């Protein structure tokens, strides 16, 4: 994403980042998945279809701390 959103709460400046997710000893980027989260019965976690994952970009307002997510198409 090339634009810098203006904070909808305070009109401050927002900077892009991502949400780091700790899993199995490594850090991953959180992703958007369609539908509802369905738990996996025996191995834990939730069911996902890898083809449907869209990495989340998180914009954070440096003035008030508001965070907004985008999941742009690749
Ligand atoms: Zn703000």
PDB file of the backbone (N, CA, C, O) and the ligand in Angstrom, with CONECT records:
HET     ZN  A 101       1
ATOM      1  N   UNK A   1       0.855  -1.201   0.000  1.00  0.00           N
ATOM      2  CA  UNK A   1       0.000   0.000   0.000  1.00  0.00           C
ATOM      3  C   UNK A   1       0.882   1.239   0.000  1.00  0.00           C
ATOM      4  O   UNK A   1       1.831   1.334   0.778  1.00  0.00           O
ATOM      5  N   UNK A   2       0.568   2.183  -0.870  1.00  0.00           N
ATOM      6  CA  UNK A   2       1.441   3.334  -1.021  1.00  0.00           C
ATOM      7  C   UNK A   2       0.947   4.561  -0.270  1.00  0.00           C
ATOM      8  O   UNK A   2       1.736   5.460   0.021  1.00  0.00           O
ATOM      9  N   UNK A   3      -0.350   4.620   0.053  1.00  0.00           N
ATOM     10  CA  UNK A   3      -0.834   5.826   0.718  1.00  0.00           C
ATOM     11  C   UNK A   3      -0.655   5.739   2.227  1.00  0.00           C
ATOM     12  O   UNK A   3      -0.551   4.650   2.790  1.00  0.00           O
ATOM     13  N   UNK A   4      -0.622   6.887   2.867  1.00  0.00           N
ATOM     14  CA  UNK A   4      -0.542   6.948   4.317  1.00  0.00           C
ATOM     15  C   UNK A   4      -1.878   7.449   4.839  1.00  0.00           C
ATOM     16  O   UNK A   4      -2.201   8.627   4.689  1.00  0.00           O
ATOM     17  N   UNK A   5      -2.659   6.560   5.452  1.00  0.00           N
ATOM     18  CA  UNK A   5      -3.964   6.999   5.957  1.00  0.00           C
ATOM     19  C   UNK A   5      -3.817   8.068   7.032  1.00  0.00           C
ATOM     20  O   UNK A   5      -2.843   8.093   7.784  1.00  0.00           O
ATOM     21  N   UNK A   6      -4.810   8.950   7.083  1.00  0.00           N
ATOM     22  CA  UNK A   6      -4.890   9.923   8.172  1.00  0.00           C
ATOM     23  C   UNK A   6      -5.709   9.267   9.281  1.00  0.00           C
ATOM     24  O   UNK A   6      -6.727   8.632   9.004  1.00  0.00           O
ATOM     25  N   UNK A   7      -5.285   9.409  10.502  1.00  0.00           N
ATOM     26  CA  UNK A   7      -5.983   8.783  11.623  1.00  0.00           C
ATOM     27  C   UNK A   7      -7.441   9.248  11.670  1.00  0.00           C
ATOM     28  O   UNK A   7      -7.703  10.449  11.724  1.00  0.00           O
ATOM     29  N   UNK A   8      -8.413   8.284  11.651  1.00  0.00           N
ATOM     30  CA  UNK A   8      -9.831   8.662  11.693  1.00  0.00           C
ATOM     31  C   UNK A   8     -10.260   9.171  13.068  1.00  0.00           C
ATOM     32  O   UNK A   8     -11.341   9.743  13.208  1.00  0.00           O
ATOM     33  N   UNK A   9      -9.432   8.970  14.068  1.00  0.00           N
ATOM     34  CA  UNK A   9      -9.787   9.399  15.427  1.00  0.00           C
ATOM     35  C   UNK A   9      -9.309  10.816  15.730  1.00  0.00           C
ATOM     36  O   UNK A   9     -10.041  11.620  16.307  1.00  0.00           O
ATOM     37  N   UNK A  10      -8.048  11.116  15.327  1.00  0.00           N
ATOM     38  CA  UNK A  10      -7.480  12.401  15.735  1.00  0.00           C
ATOM     39  C   UNK A  10      -6.834  13.162  14.582  1.00  0.00           C
ATOM     40  O   UNK A  10      -6.256  14.229  14.786  1.00  0.00           O
ATOM     41  N   UNK A  11      -6.934  12.607  13.352  1.00  0.00           N
ATOM     42  CA  UNK A  11      -6.339  13.224  12.157  1.00  0.00           C
ATOM     43  C   UNK A  11      -4.807  13.255  12.213  1.00  0.00           C
ATOM     44  O   UNK A  11      -4.172  14.033  11.502  1.00  0.00           O
ATOM     45  N   UNK A  12      -4.227  12.415  13.052  1.00  0.00           N
ATOM     46  CA  UNK A  12      -2.778  12.350  13.174  1.00  0.00           C
ATOM     47  C   UNK A  12      -2.151  11.558  12.033  1.00  0.00           C
ATOM     48  O   UNK A  12      -2.848  11.081  11.138  1.00  0.00           O
ATOM     49  N   UNK A  13      -0.837  11.425  12.075  1.00  0.00           N
ATOM     50  CA  UNK A  13      -0.087  10.710  11.049  1.00  0.00           C
ATOM     51  C   UNK A  13      -0.010   9.230  11.395  1.00  0.00           C
ATOM     52  O   UNK A  13       0.293   8.864  12.531  1.00  0.00           O
ATOM     53  N   UNK A  14      -0.293   8.364  10.386  1.00  0.00           N
ATOM     54  CA  UNK A  14      -0.240   6.929  10.618  1.00  0.00           C
ATOM     55  C   UNK A  14       0.955   6.328   9.884  1.00  0.00           C
ATOM     56  O   UNK A  14       1.282   6.735   8.769  1.00  0.00           O
ATOM     57  N   UNK A  15       1.599   5.355  10.522  1.00  0.00           N
ATOM     58  CA  UNK A  15       2.762   4.695   9.947  1.00  0.00           C
ATOM     59  C   UNK A  15       2.482   3.209   9.804  1.00  0.00           C
ATOM     60  O   UNK A  15       1.831   2.606  10.658  1.00  0.00           O
ATOM     61  N   UNK A  16       2.983   2.610   8.704  1.00  0.00           N
ATOM     62  CA  UNK A  16       2.687   1.207   8.429  1.00  0.00           C
ATOM     63  C   UNK A  16       3.571   0.278   9.251  1.00  0.00           C
ATOM     64  O   UNK A  16       4.696   0.613   9.621  1.00  0.00           O
ATOM     65  N   UNK A  17       3.027  -0.884   9.518  1.00  0.00           N
ATOM     66  CA  UNK A  17       3.749  -1.929  10.227  1.00  0.00           C
ATOM     67  C   UNK A  17       3.010  -3.237  10.028  1.00  0.00           C
ATOM     68  O   UNK A  17       2.217  -3.372   9.096  1.00  0.00           O
ATOM     69  N   UNK A  18       3.262  -4.181  10.881  1.00  0.00           N
ATOM     70  CA  UNK A  18       2.538  -5.452  10.806  1.00  0.00           C
ATOM     71  C   UNK A  18       2.435  -6.024  12.209  1.00  0.00           C
ATOM     72  O   UNK A  18       3.115  -5.571  13.129  1.00  0.00           O
ATOM     73  N   UNK A  19       1.569  -7.034  12.363  1.00  0.00           N
ATOM     74  CA  UNK A  19       1.403  -7.665  13.657  1.00  0.00           C
ATOM     75  C   UNK A  19       2.221  -8.952  13.676  1.00  0.00           C
ATOM     76  O   UNK A  19       1.947  -9.882  12.918  1.00  0.00           O
ATOM     77  N   UNK A  20       3.213  -8.997  14.537  1.00  0.00           N
ATOM     78  CA  UNK A  20       4.043 -10.192  14.662  1.00  0.00           C
ATOM     79  C   UNK A  20       3.336 -11.194  15.561  1.00  0.00           C
ATOM     80  O   UNK A  20       2.785 -10.833  16.600  1.00  0.00           O
ATOM     81  N   UNK A  21       3.358 -12.452  15.152  1.00  0.00           N
ATOM     82  CA  UNK A  21       2.647 -13.509  15.856  1.00  0.00           C
ATOM     83  C   UNK A  21       3.639 -14.626  16.180  1.00  0.00           C
ATOM     84  O   UNK A  21       4.214 -15.228  15.273  1.00  0.00           O
ATOM     85  N   UNK A  22       3.839 -14.900  17.457  1.00  0.00           N
ATOM     86  CA  UNK A  22       4.786 -15.937  17.855  1.00  0.00           C
ATOM     87  C   UNK A  22       4.162 -17.313  17.667  1.00  0.00           C
ATOM     88  O   UNK A  22       3.065 -17.574  18.161  1.00  0.00           O
ATOM     89  N   UNK A  23       4.857 -18.192  16.954  1.00  0.00           N
ATOM     90  CA  UNK A  23       4.344 -19.541  16.732  1.00  0.00           C
ATOM     91  C   UNK A  23       5.504 -20.506  16.570  1.00  0.00           C
ATOM     92  O   UNK A  23       6.372 -20.311  15.718  1.00  0.00           O
ATOM     93  N   UNK A  24       5.514 -21.535  17.382  1.00  0.00           N
ATOM     94  CA  UNK A  24       6.526 -22.594  17.275  1.00  0.00           C
ATOM     95  C   UNK A  24       7.942 -22.033  17.265  1.00  0.00           C
ATOM     96  O   UNK A  24       8.785 -22.484  16.489  1.00  0.00           O
ATOM     97  N   UNK A  25       8.204 -21.062  18.115  1.00  0.00           N
ATOM     98  CA  UNK A  25       9.552 -20.558  18.266  1.00  0.00           C
ATOM     99  C   UNK A  25       9.987 -19.566  17.215  1.00  0.00           C
ATOM    100  O   UNK A  25      11.141 -19.138  17.219  1.00  0.00           O
ATOM    101  N   UNK A  26       9.097 -19.187  16.310  1.00  0.00           N
ATOM    102  CA  UNK A  26       9.464 -18.183  15.319  1.00  0.00           C
ATOM    103  C   UNK A  26       8.378 -17.112  15.250  1.00  0.00           C
ATOM    104  O   UNK A  26       7.260 -17.323  15.719  1.00  0.00           O
ATOM    105  N   UNK A  27       8.710 -15.970  14.666  1.00  0.00           N
ATOM    106  CA  UNK A  27       7.747 -14.896  14.530  1.00  0.00           C
ATOM    107  C   UNK A  27       7.179 -14.914  13.114  1.00  0.00           C
ATOM    108  O   UNK A  27       7.922 -15.061  12.144  1.00  0.00           O
ATOM    109  N   UNK A  28       5.863 -14.765  13.000  1.00  0.00           N
ATOM    110  CA  UNK A  28       5.177 -14.764  11.715  1.00  0.00           C
ATOM    111  C   UNK A  28       4.383 -13.480  11.575  1.00  0.00           C
ATOM    112  O   UNK A  28       4.126 -12.792  12.563  1.00  0.00           O
ATOM    113  N   UNK A  29       3.992 -13.153  10.344  1.00  0.00           N
ATOM    114  CA  UNK A  29       3.120 -12.005  10.103  1.00  0.00           C
ATOM    115  C   UNK A  29       1.677 -12.483  10.133  1.00  0.00           C
ATOM    116  O   UNK A  29       1.327 -13.442   9.446  1.00  0.00           O
ATOM    117  N   UNK A  30       0.838 -11.824  10.922  1.00  0.00           N
ATOM    118  CA  UNK A  30      -0.568 -12.203  10.985  1.00  0.00           C
ATOM    119  C   UNK A  30      -1.248 -11.978   9.648  1.00  0.00           C
ATOM    120  O   UNK A  30      -0.881 -11.075   8.896  1.00  0.00           O
ATOM    121  N   UNK A  31      -2.247 -12.812   9.355  1.00  0.00           N
ATOM    122  CA  UNK A  31      -2.954 -12.751   8.084  1.00  0.00           C
ATOM    123  C   UNK A  31      -4.449 -12.715   8.303  1.00  0.00           C
ATOM    124  O   UNK A  31      -4.960 -13.149   9.336  1.00  0.00           O
ATOM    125  N   UNK A  32      -5.144 -12.184   7.300  1.00  0.00           N
ATOM    126  CA  UNK A  32      -6.600 -12.226   7.264  1.00  0.00           C
ATOM    127  C   UNK A  32      -7.038 -13.538   6.642  1.00  0.00           C
ATOM    128  O   UNK A  32      -6.436 -14.003   5.674  1.00  0.00           O
ATOM    129  N   UNK A  33      -8.110 -14.152   7.209  1.00  0.00           N
ATOM    130  CA  UNK A  33      -8.690 -15.373   6.649  1.00  0.00           C
ATOM    131  C   UNK A  33     -10.190 -15.167   6.512  1.00  0.00           C
ATOM    132  O   UNK A  33     -10.806 -14.546   7.378  1.00  0.00           O
ATOM    133  N   UNK A  34     -10.796 -15.684   5.429  1.00  0.00           N
ATOM    134  CA  UNK A  34     -12.243 -15.528   5.268  1.00  0.00           C
ATOM    135  C   UNK A  34     -13.012 -16.424   6.231  1.00  0.00           C
ATOM    136  O   UNK A  34     -12.509 -17.470   6.642  1.00  0.00           O
ATOM    137  N   UNK A  35     -14.217 -16.023   6.592  1.00  0.00           N
ATOM    138  CA  UNK A  35     -15.106 -16.850   7.403  1.00  0.00           C
ATOM    139  C   UNK A  35     -14.800 -16.807   8.887  1.00  0.00           C
ATOM    140  O   UNK A  35     -14.113 -15.907   9.371  1.00  0.00           O
ATOM    141  N   UNK A  36     -15.321 -17.797   9.602  1.00  0.00           N
ATOM    142  CA  UNK A  36     -15.139 -17.864  11.048  1.00  0.00           C
ATOM    143  C   UNK A  36     -13.990 -18.801  11.399  1.00  0.00           C
ATOM    144  O   UNK A  36     -13.683 -19.732  10.654  1.00  0.00           O
ATOM    145  N   UNK A  37     -13.355 -18.543  12.550  1.00  0.00           N
ATOM    146  CA  UNK A  37     -12.265 -19.396  13.005  1.00  0.00           C
ATOM    147  C   UNK A  37     -12.831 -20.719  13.506  1.00  0.00           C
ATOM    148  O   UNK A  37     -13.688 -20.735  14.390  1.00  0.00           O
ATOM    149  N   UNK A  38     -12.353 -21.830  12.943  1.00  0.00           N
ATOM    150  CA  UNK A  38     -12.795 -23.165  13.350  1.00  0.00           C
ATOM    151  C   UNK A  38     -11.624 -23.889  14.002  1.00  0.00           C
ATOM    152  O   UNK A  38     -10.612 -24.138  13.346  1.00  0.00           O
ATOM    153  N   UNK A  39     -11.746 -24.233  15.288  1.00  0.00           N
ATOM    154  CA  UNK A  39     -10.649 -24.919  15.979  1.00  0.00           C
ATOM    155  C   UNK A  39     -10.349 -26.283  15.350  1.00  0.00           C
ATOM    156  O   UNK A  39     -11.250 -26.981  14.886  1.00  0.00           O
ATOM    157  N   UNK A  40      -9.063 -26.643  15.347  1.00  0.00           N
ATOM    158  CA  UNK A  40      -8.670 -27.980  14.909  1.00  0.00           C
ATOM    159  C   UNK A  40      -8.703 -28.881  16.126  1.00  0.00           C
ATOM    160  O   UNK A  40      -8.192 -28.525  17.188  1.00  0.00           O
ATOM    161  N   UNK A  41      -9.304 -30.044  15.970  1.00  0.00           N
ATOM    162  CA  UNK A  41      -9.624 -30.887  17.107  1.00  0.00           C
ATOM    163  C   UNK A  41      -8.420 -31.394  17.887  1.00  0.00           C
ATOM    164  O   UNK A  41      -8.354 -31.179  19.097  1.00  0.00           O
ATOM    165  N   UNK A  42      -7.491 -32.041  17.259  1.00  0.00           N
ATOM    166  CA  UNK A  42      -6.446 -32.764  17.998  1.00  0.00           C
ATOM    167  C   UNK A  42      -5.114 -32.029  18.055  1.00  0.00           C
ATOM    168  O   UNK A  42      -4.386 -32.138  19.042  1.00  0.00           O
ATOM    169  N   UNK A  43      -4.794 -31.289  17.013  1.00  0.00           N
ATOM    170  CA  UNK A  43      -3.468 -30.662  16.997  1.00  0.00           C
ATOM    171  C   UNK A  43      -3.503 -29.203  17.439  1.00  0.00           C
ATOM    172  O   UNK A  43      -2.461 -28.554  17.525  1.00  0.00           O
ATOM    173  N   UNK A  44      -4.688 -28.691  17.718  1.00  0.00           N
ATOM    174  CA  UNK A  44      -4.798 -27.325  18.220  1.00  0.00           C
ATOM    175  C   UNK A  44      -4.755 -26.289  17.107  1.00  0.00           C
ATOM    176  O   UNK A  44      -4.614 -26.630  15.933  1.00  0.00           O
ATOM    177  N   UNK A  45      -4.879 -25.021  17.485  1.00  0.00           N
ATOM    178  CA  UNK A  45      -4.906 -23.942  16.500  1.00  0.00           C
ATOM    179  C   UNK A  45      -6.252 -23.890  15.788  1.00  0.00           C
ATOM    180  O   UNK A  45      -7.228 -24.481  16.250  1.00  0.00           O
ATOM    181  N   UNK A  46      -6.300 -23.189  14.674  1.00  0.00           N
ATOM    182  CA  UNK A  46      -7.529 -23.074  13.887  1.00  0.00           C
ATOM    183  C   UNK A  46      -7.258 -23.514  12.460  1.00  0.00           C
ATOM    184  O   UNK A  46      -6.122 -23.465  11.987  1.00  0.00           O
ATOM    185  N   UNK A  47      -8.323 -23.948  11.772  1.00  0.00           N
ATOM    186  CA  UNK A  47      -8.202 -24.378  10.383  1.00  0.00           C
ATOM    187  C   UNK A  47      -7.981 -23.176   9.484  1.00  0.00           C
ATOM    188  O   UNK A  47      -8.655 -22.157   9.639  1.00  0.00           O
ATOM    189  N   UNK A  48      -7.043 -23.277   8.544  1.00  0.00           N
ATOM    190  CA  UNK A  48      -6.838 -22.228   7.549  1.00  0.00           C
ATOM    191  C   UNK A  48      -6.560 -22.866   6.200  1.00  0.00           C
ATOM    192  O   UNK A  48      -6.049 -23.982   6.118  1.00  0.00           O
ATOM    193  N   UNK A  49      -6.901 -22.145   5.148  1.00  0.00           N
ATOM    194  CA  UNK A  49      -6.527 -22.539   3.799  1.00  0.00           C
ATOM    195  C   UNK A  49      -5.439 -21.572   3.369  1.00  0.00           C
ATOM    196  O   UNK A  49      -5.684 -20.373   3.230  1.00  0.00           O
ATOM    197  N   UNK A  50      -4.233 -22.093   3.157  1.00  0.00           N
ATOM    198  CA  UNK A  50      -3.088 -21.216   2.904  1.00  0.00           C
ATOM    199  C   UNK A  50      -3.313 -20.306   1.703  1.00  0.00           C
ATOM    200  O   UNK A  50      -2.871 -19.158   1.713  1.00  0.00           O
ATOM    201  N   UNK A  51      -3.999 -20.803   0.660  1.00  0.00           N
ATOM    202  CA  UNK A  51      -4.235 -19.998  -0.552  1.00  0.00           C
ATOM    203  C   UNK A  51      -5.092 -18.770  -0.260  1.00  0.00           C
ATOM    204  O   UNK A  51      -5.044 -17.785  -0.996  1.00  0.00           O
ATOM    205  N   UNK A  52      -5.878 -18.832   0.822  1.00  0.00           N
ATOM    206  CA  UNK A  52      -6.809 -17.740   1.124  1.00  0.00           C
ATOM    207  C   UNK A  52      -6.241 -16.720   2.100  1.00  0.00           C
ATOM    208  O   UNK A  52      -6.908 -15.734   2.415  1.00  0.00           O
ATOM    209  N   UNK A  53      -5.028 -16.937   2.583  1.00  0.00           N
ATOM    210  CA  UNK A  53      -4.428 -16.037   3.559  1.00  0.00           C
ATOM    211  C   UNK A  53      -3.988 -14.734   2.888  1.00  0.00           C
ATOM    212  O   UNK A  53      -3.374 -14.754   1.821  1.00  0.00           O
ATOM    213  N   UNK A  54      -4.300 -13.624   3.509  1.00  0.00           N
ATOM    214  CA  UNK A  54      -3.841 -12.328   3.024  1.00  0.00           C
ATOM    215  C   UNK A  54      -3.078 -11.644   4.161  1.00  0.00           C
ATOM    216  O   UNK A  54      -3.660 -11.366   5.210  1.00  0.00           O
ATOM    217  N   UNK A  55      -1.782 -11.370   3.968  1.00  0.00           N
ATOM    218  CA  UNK A  55      -1.005 -10.742   5.043  1.00  0.00           C
ATOM    219  C   UNK A  55      -1.607  -9.405   5.457  1.00  0.00           C
ATOM    220  O   UNK A  55      -2.029  -8.616   4.611  1.00  0.00           O
ATOM    221  N   UNK A  56      -1.642  -9.157   6.752  1.00  0.00           N
ATOM    222  CA  UNK A  56      -2.212  -7.921   7.286  1.00  0.00           C
ATOM    223  C   UNK A  56      -1.151  -6.836   7.423  1.00  0.00           C
ATOM    224  O   UNK A  56      -0.068  -7.062   7.961  1.00  0.00           O
ATOM    225  N   UNK A  57      -1.493  -5.658   6.922  1.00  0.00           N
ATOM    226  CA  UNK A  57      -0.688  -4.476   7.186  1.00  0.00           C
ATOM    227  C   UNK A  57      -1.404  -3.680   8.271  1.00  0.00           C
ATOM    228  O   UNK A  57      -2.615  -3.473   8.188  1.00  0.00           O
ATOM    229  N   UNK A  58      -0.683  -3.239   9.269  1.00  0.00           N
ATOM    230  CA  UNK A  58      -1.267  -2.489  10.375  1.00  0.00           C
ATOM    231  C   UNK A  58      -0.733  -1.059  10.352  1.00  0.00           C
ATOM    232  O   UNK A  58       0.479  -0.842  10.348  1.00  0.00           O
ATOM    233  N   UNK A  59      -1.640  -0.088  10.337  1.00  0.00           N
ATOM    234  CA  UNK A  59      -1.251   1.327  10.382  1.00  0.00           C
ATOM    235  C   UNK A  59      -1.501   1.843  11.776  1.00  0.00           C
ATOM    236  O   UNK A  59      -2.590   1.680  12.326  1.00  0.00           O
ATOM    237  N   UNK A  60      -0.489   2.465  12.346  1.00  0.00           N
ATOM    238  CA  UNK A  60      -0.587   2.947  13.733  1.00  0.00           C
ATOM    239  C   UNK A  60      -0.424   4.463  13.775  1.00  0.00           C
ATOM    240  O   UNK A  60       0.497   5.029  13.186  1.00  0.00           O
ATOM    241  N   UNK A  61      -1.350   5.100  14.489  1.00  0.00           N
ATOM    242  CA  UNK A  61      -1.267   6.549  14.670  1.00  0.00           C
ATOM    243  C   UNK A  61      -0.233   6.847  15.743  1.00  0.00           C
ATOM    244  O   UNK A  61      -0.307   6.340  16.862  1.00  0.00           O
ATOM    245  N   UNK A  62       0.727   7.675  15.377  1.00  0.00           N
ATOM    246  CA  UNK A  62       1.783   7.992  16.354  1.00  0.00           C
ATOM    247  C   UNK A  62       1.309   9.022  17.375  1.00  0.00           C
ATOM    248  O   UNK A  62       1.989   9.262  18.373  1.00  0.00           O
ATOM    249  N   UNK A  63       0.153   9.631  17.134  1.00  0.00           N
ATOM    250  CA  UNK A  63      -0.354  10.633  18.080  1.00  0.00           C
ATOM    251  C   UNK A  63      -1.243  10.011  19.156  1.00  0.00           C
ATOM    252  O   UNK A  63      -1.060  10.279  20.343  1.00  0.00           O
ATOM    253  N   UNK A  64      -2.222   9.168  18.739  1.00  0.00           N
ATOM    254  CA  UNK A  64      -3.152   8.623  19.742  1.00  0.00           C
ATOM    255  C   UNK A  64      -3.032   7.112  19.910  1.00  0.00           C
ATOM    256  O   UNK A  64      -3.616   6.557  20.841  1.00  0.00           O
ATOM    257  N   UNK A  65      -2.290   6.428  19.032  1.00  0.00           N
ATOM    258  CA  UNK A  65      -2.079   5.000  19.189  1.00  0.00           C
ATOM    259  C   UNK A  65      -3.105   4.127  18.488  1.00  0.00           C
ATOM    260  O   UNK A  65      -3.010   2.902  18.561  1.00  0.00           O
ATOM    261  N   UNK A  66      -4.094   4.723  17.803  1.00  0.00           N
ATOM    262  CA  UNK A  66      -5.100   3.937  17.092  1.00  0.00           C
ATOM    263  C   UNK A  66      -4.431   3.086  16.020  1.00  0.00           C
ATOM    264  O   UNK A  66      -3.528   3.550  15.324  1.00  0.00           O
ATOM    265  N   UNK A  67      -4.888   1.815  15.888  1.00  0.00           N
ATOM    266  CA  UNK A  67      -4.331   0.901  14.880  1.00  0.00           C
ATOM    267  C   UNK A  67      -5.442   0.481  13.930  1.00  0.00           C
ATOM    268  O   UNK A  67      -6.540   0.129  14.361  1.00  0.00           O
ATOM    269  N   UNK A  68      -5.150   0.522  12.629  1.00  0.00           N
ATOM    270  CA  UNK A  68      -6.106   0.142  11.590  1.00  0.00           C
ATOM    271  C   UNK A  68      -5.452  -0.908  10.708  1.00  0.00           C
ATOM    272  O   UNK A  68      -4.283  -0.771  10.347  1.00  0.00           O
ATOM    273  N   UNK A  69      -6.205  -1.972  10.351  1.00  0.00           N
ATOM    274  CA  UNK A  69      -5.656  -3.059   9.544  1.00  0.00           C
ATOM    275  C   UNK A  69      -6.103  -2.958   8.087  1.00  0.00           C
ATOM    276  O   UNK A  69      -7.227  -2.550   7.794  1.00  0.00           O
ATOM    277  N   UNK A  70      -5.208  -3.336   7.189  1.00  0.00           N
ATOM    278  CA  UNK A  70      -5.531  -3.501   5.774  1.00  0.00           C
ATOM    279  C   UNK A  70      -5.009  -4.852   5.318  1.00  0.00           C
ATOM    280  O   UNK A  70      -3.963  -5.313   5.775  1.00  0.00           O
ATOM    281  N   UNK A  71      -5.746  -5.480   4.416  1.00  0.00           N
ATOM    282  CA  UNK A  71      -5.304  -6.737   3.821  1.00  0.00           C
ATOM    283  C   UNK A  71      -5.343  -6.564   2.306  1.00  0.00           C
ATOM    284  O   UNK A  71      -6.240  -7.083   1.642  1.00  0.00           O
ATOM    285  N   UNK A  72      -4.359  -5.827   1.753  1.00  0.00           N
ATOM    286  CA  UNK A  72      -4.381  -5.550   0.312  1.00  0.00           C
ATOM    287  C   UNK A  72      -4.110  -6.802  -0.498  1.00  0.00           C
ATOM    288  O   UNK A  72      -3.421  -7.713  -0.039  1.00  0.00           O
ATOM    289  N   UNK A  73      -4.663  -6.845  -1.721  1.00  0.00           N
ATOM    290  CA  UNK A  73      -4.395  -7.948  -2.623  1.00  0.00           C
ATOM    291  C   UNK A  73      -2.931  -7.894  -3.052  1.00  0.00           C
ATOM    292  O   UNK A  73      -2.338  -6.821  -3.161  1.00  0.00           O
ATOM    293  N   UNK A  74      -2.364  -9.075  -3.292  1.00  0.00           N
ATOM    294  CA  UNK A  74      -0.939  -9.132  -3.679  1.00  0.00           C
ATOM    295  C   UNK A  74      -0.748  -8.536  -5.075  1.00  0.00           C
ATOM    296  O   UNK A  74       0.374  -8.492  -5.579  1.00  0.00           O
TER     297      UNK A  74
HETATM  298 ZN    ZN A 101      -4.775   9.251  16.107  1.00  0.00          ZN
END
